[in-house]
Amino acid sequence: MNASQVQQTPGLAGMGPRLTVIIVNYNGWPDVLQLVSALVAEPEFGSGELQVVVVDNASPDPIPERLRLYPSSGLRLLVRPDNGGFAVGVNAGWRLARSDWLLVLNPDVEIASGLICQVIERIDGQPCKPPGIVGFALKNPDGSTQGSVGVFPSLWRTITEQFIPRSRRKYQAGWRIQSGPVDWVTGACMLVNSRMMADLGGMDEDFFLYHEEVAFSHSAQDRGWRVEYDAGVQVIHRHPLQNRAVSPKMRVIIRHSKLLYFRKHLPGWQFLGLSWIVTIESAARGLMAWVLGRAEEGRAWRTIRDMTRRLRAGASVRGREALQLAEAIEVARPDRAGVGINPYKGLDRIAAKRREPVPMCPPADCENRPA
């Protein structure tokens, strides 16, 4: 069944769904199962008002058979041929959605009974000109408030935030957050207007992970769409990125995303300033890593330095290419660590021979639907 046929299939109640939940997964099937179980238990799933789309970015673990037991009319499972990142996964889910509104949820989000009803009521209460994106309140498992909105980055803000803990850099402090217009909301739980998605052409797939929701919100506002925060709707988010240890591989991806955001959305002088800051940072931290014998960390900082230089020179380094560079750090031979290794070797060849874009809706043999 192709995407156009999917979009024309009526819901269980004879009408299309009111809301589509999109879950992008990479090797997190236990979390996906828990979230999907909660969603299908909602009355709106049984009535056809709720559609659930799970997009798997080529996880190494097999698909749990339990997912195939749910009604195929309400749950779609799409397996992509490669890991294109969060934005690619969201866009693939959007292509399969049959509703005017999308609710993007991380797999590690917990929802309370009645959440879907709350969200649909929020949709019904929209003004004549609805917003493009709405973010909701995130809570830690202990009930404390988790950062979920922020202000747009700038060069000055990036410099000053180095003096505060990493867990508090990206998001605004909870006591400053009130319902209403905001710069951007986290992608862990965001309500998205399908008309706005069509206007933007989806999320920017040049971002693999991190800062993609910031760029998404920026692009939405550039096109005249509002971004809002609603503290009245709450979900639990178990594993926020800012609370996790940053691996050398993830460090490369994070630096790539921030540099890319500055190059795409801020004045050129701010991107240039950030690129030199990252160059100096990578040289200093890379040297320290070698002194301390942390070979993998040293390779990461060398990769970041070379990647920054190429971005500053105008090269196109997309999300998938950044992932390839980050993965090369982990597979480098330990006996050659630091001896003539150029982790950026081959990028020119990759850029020159760009892979064909992955279709948003893979062919039938790449698409797994519940029976």
Kinemage of the C-alpha trace (Angstrom):
@kinemage 1
@onewidth
@group {chain A} dominant
@subgroup {mainchain}
@vectorlist {calphas} color= white
{ca met a 1} P 0.000 0.000 0.000
{ca asn a 2} L 1.487 3.343 -0.980
{ca ala a 3} L 1.344 6.630 0.913
{ca ser a 4} L -1.464 8.109 -1.185
{ca gln a 5} L -3.645 5.086 -0.499
{ca val a 6} L -2.910 5.349 3.208
{ca gln a 7} L -4.006 8.986 3.325
{ca gln a 8} L -7.329 8.145 1.681
{ca thr a 9} L -8.207 5.300 4.048
{ca pro a 10} L -11.073 6.339 6.355
{ca gly a 11} L -10.794 6.078 10.124
{ca leu a 12} L -12.762 3.623 12.207
{ca ala a 13} L -15.537 6.143 12.773
{ca gly a 14} L -15.957 6.842 9.053
{ca met a 15} L -13.853 10.000 9.251
{ca gly a 16} L -10.136 10.668 9.233
{ca pro a 17} L -8.298 10.825 12.572
{ca arg a 18} L -8.197 14.087 14.497
{ca leu a 19} L -4.616 13.588 15.657
{ca thr a 20} L -1.582 11.552 14.574
{ca val a 21} L 1.097 10.651 17.110
{ca ile a 22} L 4.538 10.225 15.518
{ca ile a 23} L 7.171 8.236 17.422
{ca val a 24} L 10.706 8.097 15.989
{ca asn a 25} L 12.654 5.116 17.296
{ca tyr a 26} L 16.251 3.984 17.208
{ca asn a 27} L 16.965 0.895 19.295
{ca gly a 28} L 14.449 1.805 21.983
{ca trp a 29} L 11.763 -0.829 21.471
{ca pro a 30} L 10.951 -1.326 25.198
{ca asp a 31} L 10.136 2.389 25.499
{ca val a 32} L 8.156 2.296 22.249
{ca leu a 33} L 6.092 -0.662 23.463
{ca gln a 34} L 5.270 1.102 26.724
{ca leu a 35} L 4.217 4.310 24.969
{ca val a 36} L 2.214 2.562 22.245
{ca ser a 37} L 0.405 0.466 24.869
{ca ala a 38} L -0.661 3.658 26.641
{ca leu a 39} L -1.779 5.287 23.393
{ca val a 40} L -3.891 2.385 22.132
{ca ala a 41} L -5.611 2.271 25.531
{ca glu a 42} L -6.938 5.794 24.949
{ca pro a 43} L -10.613 5.894 23.833
{ca glu a 44} L -9.668 8.055 20.850
{ca phe a 45} L -7.620 5.200 19.371
{ca gly a 46} L -10.609 2.875 19.414
{ca ser a 47} L -12.925 5.497 17.921
{ca gly a 48} L -10.550 6.283 15.065
{ca glu a 49} L -9.801 9.829 16.232
{ca leu a 50} L -6.185 8.882 16.998
{ca gln a 51} L -3.661 7.471 14.548
{ca val a 52} L -0.246 6.240 15.730
{ca val a 53} L 2.773 6.110 13.400
{ca val a 54} L 6.008 4.500 14.605
{ca val a 55} L 9.046 5.237 12.426
{ca asp a 56} L 12.087 3.051 13.046
{ca asn a 57} L 15.447 4.378 11.883
{ca ala a 58} L 16.986 0.974 11.051
{ca ser a 59} L 17.388 -0.245 14.634
{ca pro a 60} L 19.716 -3.262 14.966
{ca asp a 61} L 17.247 -5.030 17.269
{ca pro a 62} L 14.279 -6.826 15.663
{ca ile a 63} L 10.762 -5.426 15.771
{ca pro a 64} L 8.802 -6.829 18.736
{ca glu a 65} L 6.026 -9.133 17.570
{ca arg a 66} L 3.697 -7.480 20.043
{ca leu a 67} L 3.563 -4.368 17.866
{ca arg a 68} L 2.057 -6.424 15.046
{ca leu a 69} L -0.938 -7.377 17.165
{ca tyr a 70} L -2.477 -3.904 17.203
{ca pro a 71} L -5.117 -2.933 14.603
{ca ser a 72} L -3.436 -1.878 11.371
{ca ser a 73} L -6.163 0.711 10.780
{ca gly a 74} L -4.901 2.763 13.718
{ca leu a 75} L -1.202 1.897 13.970
{ca arg a 76} L 1.364 2.164 11.196
{ca leu a 77} L 4.894 0.830 11.581
{ca leu a 78} L 7.434 2.166 9.105
{ca val a 79} L 10.964 0.744 8.981
{ca arg a 80} L 13.476 2.947 7.196
{ca pro a 81} L 16.523 1.473 5.436
{ca asp a 82} L 18.989 3.666 7.339
{ca asn a 83} L 19.301 5.965 10.336
{ca gly a 84} L 18.679 9.396 8.885
{ca gly a 85} L 18.133 11.133 12.213
{ca phe a 86} L 15.196 12.628 14.076
{ca ala a 87} L 14.047 15.105 11.422
{ca val a 88} L 14.060 12.449 8.704
{ca gly a 89} L 11.984 10.173 10.927
{ca val a 90} L 9.430 12.887 11.730
{ca asn a 91} L 9.084 13.774 8.055
{ca ala a 92} L 8.534 10.117 7.148
{ca gly a 93} L 5.799 9.880 9.774
{ca trp a 94} L 4.197 13.082 8.533
{ca arg a 95} L 3.932 11.623 5.017
{ca leu a 96} L 1.814 8.790 6.449
{ca ala a 97} L -0.329 10.973 8.711
{ca arg a 98} L -4.030 11.388 7.879
{ca ser a 99} L -4.822 14.215 10.293
{ca asp a 100} L -4.518 17.999 10.422
{ca trp a 101} L -2.425 17.853 13.598
{ca leu a 102} L 0.633 15.832 14.591
{ca leu a 103} L 1.859 15.083 18.099
{ca val a 104} L 5.559 14.212 18.057
{ca leu a 105} L 6.584 12.149 21.091
{ca asn a 106} L 9.930 10.701 22.112
{ca pro a 107} L 9.758 6.967 22.887
{ca asp a 108} L 10.823 7.629 26.499
{ca val a 109} L 7.790 9.829 27.202
{ca glu a 110} L 5.104 8.621 29.614
{ca ile a 111} L 1.546 9.823 29.129
{ca ala a 112} L -1.289 9.831 31.637
{ca ser a 113} L -4.745 8.563 30.776
{ca gly a 114} L -6.751 11.341 29.140
{ca leu a 115} L -3.785 13.102 27.529
{ca ile a 116} L -5.083 12.625 23.984
{ca cys a 117} L -8.441 14.091 25.019
{ca gln a 118} L -6.592 17.113 26.451
{ca val a 119} L -4.637 17.609 23.240
{ca ile a 120} L -7.743 17.335 21.051
{ca glu a 121} L -9.521 19.860 23.279
{ca arg a 122} L -6.502 22.141 22.798
{ca ile a 123} L -6.891 21.724 19.039
{ca asp a 124} L -10.623 22.471 19.152
{ca gly a 125} L -9.971 25.623 21.168
{ca gln a 126} L -7.570 27.131 18.633
{ca pro a 127} L -8.351 30.612 17.246
{ca cys a 128} L -9.154 31.228 13.589
{ca lys a 129} L -5.437 31.404 12.847
{ca pro a 130} L -3.933 28.501 14.808
{ca pro a 131} L -0.261 28.306 15.790
{ca gly a 132} L 2.249 26.230 13.884
{ca ile a 133} L 3.853 24.528 16.894
{ca val a 134} L 2.724 24.040 20.493
{ca gly a 135} L 4.996 22.675 23.206
{ca phe a 136} L 3.797 21.087 26.425
{ca ala a 137} L 5.214 20.844 29.946
{ca leu a 138} L 7.772 18.111 30.604
{ca lys a 139} L 8.210 16.591 34.036
{ca asn a 140} L 10.968 14.413 35.464
{ca pro a 141} L 9.903 11.058 36.941
{ca asp a 142} L 10.124 12.618 40.428
{ca gly a 143} L 7.601 15.303 39.426
{ca ser a 144} L 10.069 18.172 39.130
{ca thr a 145} L 9.915 20.484 36.112
{ca gln a 146} L 12.124 19.684 33.147
{ca gly a 147} L 13.344 22.263 30.635
{ca ser a 148} L 11.167 22.246 27.534
{ca val a 149} L 11.364 25.716 25.927
{ca gly a 150} L 14.182 28.112 25.183
{ca val a 151} L 15.301 31.328 23.546
{ca phe a 152} L 17.040 31.345 20.188
{ca pro a 153} L 20.836 30.902 20.377
{ca ser a 154} L 23.217 33.763 19.689
{ca leu a 155} L 26.989 34.110 19.787
{ca trp a 156} L 26.906 36.087 23.037
{ca arg a 157} L 24.517 33.626 24.666
{ca thr a 158} L 26.716 30.714 23.592
{ca ile a 159} L 29.758 32.327 25.212
{ca thr a 160} L 28.042 33.195 28.496
{ca glu a 161} L 26.323 29.814 28.884
{ca gln a 162} L 29.714 28.138 29.237
{ca phe a 163} L 29.731 29.428 32.814
{ca ile a 164} L 26.588 27.525 33.847
{ca pro a 165} L 26.036 23.747 34.160
{ca arg a 166} L 25.445 21.932 30.878
{ca ser a 167} L 22.041 20.679 32.059
{ca arg a 168} L 20.796 24.296 32.245
{ca arg a 169} L 22.341 25.762 29.097
{ca lys a 170} L 19.810 25.005 26.384
{ca tyr a 171} L 16.521 25.598 28.183
{ca gln a 172} L 15.003 28.487 30.088
{ca ala a 173} L 14.673 28.122 33.843
{ca gly a 174} L 11.309 26.627 34.825
{ca trp a 175} L 10.220 29.586 36.944
{ca arg a 176} L 10.492 31.874 33.903
{ca ile a 177} L 8.202 29.765 31.731
{ca gln a 178} L 4.572 30.774 31.272
{ca ser a 179} L 1.960 29.666 28.766
{ca gly a 180} L 2.073 31.787 25.636
{ca pro a 181} L 4.432 32.624 22.758
{ca val a 182} L 8.006 31.292 23.003
{ca asp a 183} L 11.020 31.117 20.708
{ca trp a 184} L 11.170 27.332 20.467
{ca val a 185} L 9.952 24.129 22.131
{ca thr a 186} L 11.605 20.753 22.567
{ca gly a 187} L 10.955 17.989 20.058
{ca ala a 188} L 10.357 15.457 22.839
{ca cys a 189} L 6.691 16.493 22.941
{ca met a 190} L 5.368 18.989 20.425
{ca leu a 191} L 2.061 19.502 18.661
{ca val a 192} L 2.553 20.413 15.006
{ca asn a 193} L 0.131 21.901 12.498
{ca ser a 194} L 0.167 19.785 9.307
{ca arg a 195} L -0.472 22.890 7.192
{ca met a 196} L 2.669 24.450 8.592
{ca met a 197} L 4.631 21.268 7.836
{ca ala a 198} L 3.489 21.506 4.226
{ca asp a 199} L 4.409 25.202 4.130
{ca leu a 200} L 7.936 24.447 5.363
{ca gly a 201} L 8.340 21.188 3.472
{ca gly a 202} L 8.921 19.337 6.734
{ca met a 203} L 11.751 19.538 9.221
{ca asp a 204} L 15.282 20.330 8.031
{ca glu a 205} L 16.950 16.971 7.359
{ca asp a 206} L 20.439 18.499 7.358
{ca phe a 207} L 20.262 18.174 11.157
{ca phe a 208} L 20.830 14.652 12.437
{ca leu a 209} L 20.073 15.235 16.097
{ca tyr a 210} L 20.039 18.204 18.495
{ca his a 211} L 18.998 21.752 17.533
{ca glu a 212} L 16.639 20.441 14.857
{ca glu a 213} L 13.612 21.613 16.845
{ca val a 214} L 15.257 25.021 17.351
{ca ala a 215} L 15.776 25.361 13.599
{ca phe a 216} L 12.224 24.082 13.027
{ca ser a 217} L 10.741 26.755 15.303
{ca his a 218} L 12.930 29.437 13.726
{ca ser a 219} L 11.817 28.482 10.213
{ca ala a 220} L 8.170 28.408 11.311
{ca gln a 221} L 8.339 31.945 12.685
{ca asp a 222} L 10.193 33.151 9.602
{ca arg a 223} L 7.144 32.007 7.609
{ca gly a 224} L 4.696 33.775 9.929
{ca trp a 225} L 3.646 30.827 12.119
{ca arg a 226} L 3.411 31.176 15.894
{ca val a 227} L 5.206 28.922 18.369
{ca glu a 228} L 3.460 28.567 21.731
{ca tyr a 229} L 3.870 26.816 25.065
{ca asp a 230} L 0.967 25.323 27.034
{ca ala a 231} L 1.805 24.468 30.639
{ca gly a 232} L -1.627 22.905 31.136
{ca val a 233} L -0.722 19.702 29.278
{ca gln a 234} L 1.985 17.625 30.966
{ca val a 235} L 3.959 14.467 30.186
{ca ile a 236} L 6.852 12.694 31.892
{ca his a 237} L 10.172 12.547 30.025
{ca arg a 238} L 12.487 9.937 31.502
{ca his a 239} L 15.821 10.467 29.764
{ca pro a 240} L 16.412 14.071 28.595
{ca leu a 241} L 19.572 14.493 26.549
{ca gln a 242} L 20.917 17.305 28.724
{ca asn a 243} L 21.044 14.944 31.729
{ca arg a 244} L 23.038 12.225 29.972
{ca ala a 245} L 26.802 11.871 29.720
{ca val a 246} L 28.059 13.090 26.336
{ca ser a 247} L 30.004 10.447 24.430
{ca pro a 248} L 32.735 11.461 21.951
{ca lys a 249} L 30.434 10.369 19.111
{ca met a 250} L 27.562 12.517 20.385
{ca arg a 251} L 29.921 15.459 20.908
{ca val a 252} L 30.653 15.518 17.170
{ca ile a 253} L 26.938 15.450 16.308
{ca ile a 254} L 26.079 18.208 18.800
{ca arg a 255} L 28.830 20.529 17.531
{ca his a 256} L 27.775 19.877 13.951
{ca ser a 257} L 24.152 20.770 14.692
{ca lys a 258} L 25.008 23.987 16.511
{ca leu a 259} L 27.382 25.143 13.783
{ca leu a 260} L 24.788 24.283 11.150
{ca tyr a 261} L 22.096 26.237 12.993
{ca phe a 262} L 24.330 29.319 13.194
{ca arg a 263} L 25.214 29.064 9.506
{ca lys a 264} L 21.592 28.677 8.386
{ca his a 265} L 19.743 31.041 10.735
{ca leu a 266} L 22.103 33.717 12.097
{ca pro a 267} L 24.191 36.514 10.552
{ca gly a 268} L 27.423 35.372 8.938
{ca trp a 269} L 29.630 37.107 11.486
{ca gln a 270} L 28.029 35.114 14.308
{ca phe a 271} L 28.656 31.820 12.500
{ca leu a 272} L 32.235 32.876 11.800
{ca gly a 273} L 32.761 33.800 15.450
{ca leu a 274} L 31.337 30.499 16.676
{ca ser a 275} L 33.414 28.521 14.201
{ca trp a 276} L 36.645 30.059 15.527
{ca ile a 277} L 35.554 29.490 19.123
{ca val a 278} L 34.903 25.814 18.335
{ca thr a 279} L 38.235 25.579 16.499
{ca ile a 280} L 40.142 26.902 19.518
{ca glu a 281} L 38.084 24.740 21.885
{ca ser a 282} L 38.710 21.581 19.860
{ca ala a 283} L 42.447 22.233 19.653
{ca ala a 284} L 42.764 22.812 23.407
{ca arg a 285} L 40.500 19.968 24.511
{ca gly a 286} L 41.937 17.617 21.918
{ca leu a 287} L 45.447 18.246 23.217
{ca met a 288} L 44.302 17.650 26.778
{ca ala a 289} L 42.631 14.392 25.735
{ca trp a 290} L 45.840 13.093 24.169
{ca val a 291} L 47.832 14.077 27.273
{ca leu a 292} L 45.386 12.147 29.457
{ca gly a 293} L 45.455 9.140 27.134
{ca arg a 294} L 41.824 9.458 26.021
{ca ala a 295} L 42.341 8.477 22.410
{ca glu a 296} L 38.690 8.314 21.359
{ca glu a 297} L 37.958 11.720 22.855
{ca gly a 298} L 41.019 13.106 21.110
{ca arg a 299} L 39.827 11.757 17.767
{ca ala a 300} L 36.436 13.367 18.387
{ca trp a 301} L 37.940 16.799 18.959
{ca arg a 302} L 40.146 16.423 15.890
{ca thr a 303} L 37.085 15.511 13.840
{ca ile a 304} L 35.250 18.551 15.205
{ca arg a 305} L 38.175 20.820 14.354
{ca asp a 306} L 38.382 19.595 10.748
{ca met a 307} L 34.599 19.592 10.328
{ca thr a 308} L 34.439 23.187 11.582
{ca arg a 309} L 37.145 24.270 9.165
{ca arg a 310} L 35.259 22.746 6.253
{ca leu a 311} L 31.945 24.295 7.287
{ca arg a 312} L 33.668 27.661 7.582
{ca ala a 313} L 35.000 27.179 4.043
{ca gly a 314} L 31.448 26.654 2.767
{ca ala a 315} L 31.366 22.853 2.524
{ca ser a 316} L 28.034 21.076 2.860
{ca val a 317} L 28.152 18.616 5.758
{ca arg a 318} L 24.699 17.095 6.188
{ca gly a 319} L 23.392 15.140 9.138
{ca arg a 320} L 24.092 11.693 7.694
{ca glu a 321} L 27.669 12.709 6.880
{ca ala a 322} L 28.175 14.026 10.415
{ca leu a 323} L 26.964 10.653 11.717
{ca gln a 324} L 29.450 8.834 9.492
{ca leu a 325} L 32.272 10.980 10.841
{ca ala a 326} L 31.151 10.382 14.421
{ca glu a 327} L 30.928 6.629 13.893
{ca ala a 328} L 34.418 6.595 12.349
{ca ile a 329} L 35.775 7.705 15.728
{ca glu a 330} L 34.591 4.488 17.362
{ca val a 331} L 35.930 2.131 14.692
{ca ala a 332} L 39.408 3.668 14.388
{ca arg a 333} L 42.214 1.190 15.142
{ca pro a 334} L 43.400 1.616 18.751
{ca asp a 335} L 47.037 0.864 17.826
{ca arg a 336} L 47.020 3.835 15.439
{ca ala a 337} L 45.251 6.306 17.713
{ca gly a 338} L 46.856 9.685 17.274
{ca val a 339} L 49.338 8.484 14.648
{ca gly a 340} L 48.523 10.093 11.347
{ca ile a 341} L 44.788 9.516 11.664
{ca asn a 342} L 42.591 11.901 9.757
{ca pro a 343} L 39.018 11.137 10.844
{ca tyr a 344} L 37.765 13.488 8.181
{ca lys a 345} L 39.422 11.584 5.365
{ca gly a 346} L 36.984 10.736 2.607
{ca leu a 347} L 34.513 13.548 3.239
{ca asp a 348} L 35.335 15.194 -0.071
{ca arg a 349} L 34.567 11.911 -1.791
{ca ile a 350} L 31.307 11.593 0.160
{ca ala a 351} L 30.290 15.151 -0.697
{ca ala a 352} L 31.212 14.697 -4.359
{ca lys a 353} L 29.172 11.527 -4.670
{ca arg a 354} L 26.065 12.458 -2.742
{ca arg a 355} L 23.782 9.566 -2.106
{ca glu a 356} L 20.345 9.577 -3.631
{ca pro a 357} L 17.821 11.018 -1.148
{ca val a 358} L 15.974 8.392 0.847
{ca pro a 359} L 12.262 8.379 -0.067
{ca met a 360} L 9.973 9.658 2.661
{ca cys a 361} L 7.750 6.618 2.132
{ca pro a 362} L 9.984 3.566 1.496
{ca pro a 363} L 8.777 0.836 -0.863
{ca ala a 364} L 6.490 -1.865 0.394
{ca asp a 365} L 9.319 -4.212 1.266
{ca cys a 366} L 10.721 -1.593 3.667
{ca glu a 367} L 7.390 -0.947 5.294
{ca asn a 368} L 6.213 -3.223 8.058
{ca arg a 369} L 2.622 -2.945 9.110
{ca pro a 370} L 0.863 -4.839 11.832
{ca ala a 371} L -1.130 -7.751 10.490
